[in-house]
Amino acid sequence: MLIDFNNLNINQLSFGTEFEKKVKIFLEEWFSEKKGVNVQTSGSTGVPKIFEIEKKKMVNSAVMTCNFLGLKEGDTALLCLPVEYISGKMMIVRSIERKLQLKIADPSLKPVEDLDEEIDFCAMTPLQVENSLEKLHLIKNLIIGGAAVSESLKNKILQMNLSASNRIFETYGMSETLSHIGLKQLMPEQEDYFTVFEKVSISLDERGCLKIFAPNVNTEELQTNDLVNIKNEKQFKFLGRIDNVINSGGAKIFPETLEALVKKELPNEAIFVGLPDESLGQKLILVLEGDESAEIIKKVSEIPFEKNFHRPKEIIFINKIPRTPNGKVNRLELYKSINASL
C-alpha cells in the first residue's frame, strides 16, 4: 500500500490488512480537531503507560528529523513499525509534514523482503535490520532505534559493502522526546558520539546522567537515568543505564559497555546481570542466548576485558532472552528468571 501525502484523500484509500486499518485510525485521529494523540510507552524500563502528546510538538520533532536527513517533498518512505508506539506514529507524521510517499508494510521481522526499488527513508529496529541486510542497499537513509545496535550487527552492516549514498544512523530518544533527539552515524562513517538536533541542549546531573532540554518537543527538562560522557554541547556517548549498573566488590560495572565488547566477538545475544552474592554484593553473570557451547565459552575467556572484575564469574545459556512487545531486552524479567532458577 502507498499513501501519497502530497495528494491525500483518506476515503479513496483501501486499508486492507489489520495494520493498514490501524494506520487509517491514526490518520483520522491526526486530522481530527483534537489537539493531541495518545501514545503508548514501550515498558522497557517500567510499566507501560499511555499519555497524550500535542500534535504541534510531534510536527516539530518531524521537522528536526527531516531537516537533519535532508528529506524533501515527494521522497519515498517506508513504515514498518507499530503505530501504537511513538516510533510508528512519527514515521507517519514525518511523511505528512514533508509530503512524502509512504509505503506501508506490516511490522514483521522481515519488513523489506518484498522491496524491489530504492526508497529514501526508513526506520527499523535492530532485529528488523538483522533480517534485512540483503536489502539495505535499497534504503538511502535508514535510522535504527528501539534498542541499542550491537557490535555484531554493526559488523554485519559493514560487511555489506554499501555505497557512500547509503546512510545509516542509530537513534537516541524515548517516548517523552517524541522519538529521537539525536543520531549517531554508522555508515558510511562510524561515529562514537550521538549528535543532537538544533534547539536541543544537553547536560549532566550529579550522578553523571543525561539531562535533555528540547523545548520544541517537551517544555520540561527531561531527566534520564542514562549515564553518558559529554564531548561538547551537541555530542555525547552513551555508557549505560544507572538502573543497570552492577556493584560487584565495590566496583561499578556498566553492563551495556561489556555487552558491546562481547558482541564484537560473538553472534549470540549477550546480557550481563548482577546476582546477589554474600561476599561481592553482586556477582557478575553473563547470559547468552542459544545452546551451550564449549567453543563459545572459550571465546569469552579470550575476550580482552579492560579490568579483571569485568570478566564474568559465570556464564549461563538460555533458549530465549525475554523481550518487551517492541523488541527491547526485558532486563527485569531476565533477572527474575535467572535468579529464580539458581
N, C-alpha and C positions, 0 to 999 in steps of 0.2 A: 504494500500500500504506500502511496506517495501523497503527501499533502503539500501543496504549493501555497506558501503563506503570502505570496505576492498577489494571489488571486484566490482568496479563501471564500468558500461557501460551504459551511458545515453540512447543510441539508442535502447537498449534492454528493457528498462523500458516502461511501459504503463501508461501514465499520463491521467487518465480518467476525473476526476472532474475538475471544474474550478480552485479550489485551487491547485490541483496537477499540473495543467498547469502553474500556477504562480511559483511553486517550480521549474519546469523544466526551465522556463525563467531565474530564478535566477542562477541555476546551469550553464546554458550556459553562462551567463554573468560572473560568477565566474571563469570558466575555459577558458574564452577568454583571449586575450592578453592585455586587458585593465588593468591598474594598480589599478583602483578603481571601486567602485559600488555606485550607488545613493541610498540615504536613506531619508525617509520622517519623519519629527518630528511629534509628536502627536498633537501639537497645544493646549495642556492643559494650557500653560502659555503664549500664544500669537498666532499669525497667523502661521499655519503650513508652513513649508518650506522644500525644498529638497536640500541636499548638498551631495557632493561626499566624500567618505571615502576610504583611501588606504587599499587594501586587506591585506597588511602586518600587519597593525595595528589591523585589525579585527582578524587575526590569533593570534597576541599577546594577545588580550583580551580573545580569546577562550582558550588559554593555561592557563591563570591565573585561569579561572573558573574550567577547567577540573582538574588542579592540586589541587585546593582547595578542590574539591569534591572527588578526587581520582578516576576519571573515567579512564578506560583503554580500549585498543583496543578490539573490539568485544562486548562491553557493548551495551545494548539497550536503545534507547531514543525515546521520542515521541514529534513530532512537532504539536502544535495545536494553534499557534499564527500567525497572519497575516504576510506575508513576505514583505509587503510594509514597515513595521517598523523595526527598528534595532533589536527588541526582536526576531522576527521570523527569520530574516536573521542570527542572531548569533547562533540560535539553529542549523541551517544547517552548519555553519562554524565550530562549535564545533564538530559536527559529522564528518565533513571532516577531521579536524585536528587530532582527536583521533581515526578515523576509526571505528566509531560506526555503529550499525544497527539502522536506523532511521525509525520509523513508522510515517506515515502521516495521520493526522486526521483533518477534516475541523474545523476551529476555531469557534466552536459553544459554547453555554453556558454549554453544557454537552459533552465535548470532549472525555471523557474516559468511557462513558456509555457502550460501546461495549468491553472495555478492560477486558480480562479474564485471563491474565497471568502477572507475575511480570515484571516490567521494571526498569532499573537502574536510569533513569534520565528523568525529565520533567520540563517544565516551564509553568506556568499558571498565569492568572490574578486572583485577589481576587474573582471576580464574577464567574469565572470558577470553582475555588476551592469550593466556596459556593454550587455549584450544583454538586459536585463530591465527597462529603465527604465519601460516602459508598465505594468508590474505592481507597481511599488514601493508604490503606494498601498494594496495589499492586505497589506503587511507592517508590523505595528505597531512591532517592534523589529528592526532589521537591523544586524548587525555585519559589517564588511568587513575581511578580512585576507589574509595570504599574500603581499602585496606592497603597496607604498605606493599610496595613492589619488591619482591625478594631478589636476592643477588642471582639466584639460579635463573629467574625469569629475565633479568637484565641481560645475562649472558646469552640466553636463547634469542633474545631480540637482536643482540649484536651479531650473532651468527647468521642472521637472515640476510645480511649484506644489502640492507635497504639503501636507497639513494638519498642524497642530501635534501631532496624535496619532501621526504617523509619525516615529519617532526612528531616526536613522541614525548609526552610530559607526564610526570607524576604530580598529582594534585595534593594540596593540603587544605583542609577545611572541615566543616561539620554542619549539621542542620542549622545551628544558630547563626552561621555565617553565610547561609543560603548557598550551599555547595562550597566551592573553594574560594580562598582569598589569595592564593599564591600557587605558582607552578615551579617545578624543577625539571629541566630538560634531561631526557635520557638518550635521545637521538636527535640529530646526528652527532651532537657532543653530549657527554655525560657529565652533569653538574652534581656537586655535593650539597649545594645550598638551594633552598626554596627562595624564589623572588616574589615578593608580594606586589599586588596591583597598586595602581595610583590611588591616592587618598586612603591608603591603609597604612597604619603605623603600628609598630611592634615594640615591646619592652619586656623586661623580666620582673617577676615578683621576688620576694626574699628567698623563696625556695629554688629559684632558677627556672621557674615555669613561665611559659609564654603568656603574655597579655596582648590582646588584639583590640585595636580601635579602628573600626571600619564604619564610620557614620552613615555611609550611603546604604548599608545593608542592616545595620543594627545601631541604634542610638546609644546603647550602653557599651562600656568597655567590657570585653569578654575575658574572663579569667579561665585559662585552661589548666589542665594537670599534665601538660606536655613539657618535659624537660628539654631545653634547646640550648644551642650555642649561637648567639647573635654575632654575625660578622660585621654588619653595618645596619643602618636604619631601614634597609629594604631586604636584607637577606638573613636567613637563619638555617641552622642544621638541626634536624630532629634527632634527639638522643633516646627518648623512650618516655613512657607514661610514669609519673611518680607513683601511681597506684600499683604499678607492676614491679617497682624496684624491690629487689631481693636483698635482705640484710643477712649475710652469712659470716659469722665470726667477727662481726663489727665492720665488715667491708660492704659497701653499697654496690650492687651489681645491676646494670641495666640489661634486662633480658633481650630487648629488641636489638641492641648492638651485637650481642653474642649470636643471636639468631641470624643476623645478616652475614656474620663471619662463617657460620656453619653452612648456610645455604650457598656459599660460594663453592663449597666442596661436595655437597650432597644434593640430590634431586628431591629428597623427602621433605615434606613439611616438617619444620622443626620448631618447637616451643620450649623455652626454659621456664620452669616453675620452682618456687621455693617451698619445700615441705617442712613442717615442724621438726626440729631436732634439738635434743636436750643440750648438747654441747655447743652447737653452732648457732642456735636460734632458728635458722632456716638452712636446710640442706639443698644445694643446687642440683636440680634434676633436669635432664634433657629428655623430652618426649618426642619421639619420632613416629611419623605416620607410615605404616607399612609393616611388612613381615620382618621379623628379627633376622639379622644377618651378621655373621662374623666379619665379613668384608666391610660392612658399614661401620661396625664398632671399631675396626682397625683404622678406618679413615678418620673417625672422630678423634682417636688417640693421636693422630698425626697433625691435627689442626694446630696452627701456631697461635694459641691464645696468648694475649698480652700478659696476663697475670696467671699465676698458678691456681688461684682461687676461682678463676673463670672456667676452669676445667670441670665438667660435671662429675659429681660424686657417683651418679648412677644414670644409666640410660634405660628408658622404658619405651617399648614399641607398642603401639595400639593400632587397631584397624582403621579408625577414622577419628580425626580430631573434631570435636564439636564446633559448629559454626552458627552464627545468627542467620535469620532468614535472608539477609542480603549478602551473605558470604564471608563476613568477618569472623576471625577466630574468637570463640567464646571462651576466654581465659578462665572465667569464674567456673563455668561448667566443667572445663578440663581439670581445674584444680580439685573440685569436689569429687570428680570421678577417680582421679589418681589417688587422692588422699583416702578415699573410701576403700580402695582395692588393696591398700598396703596394710 
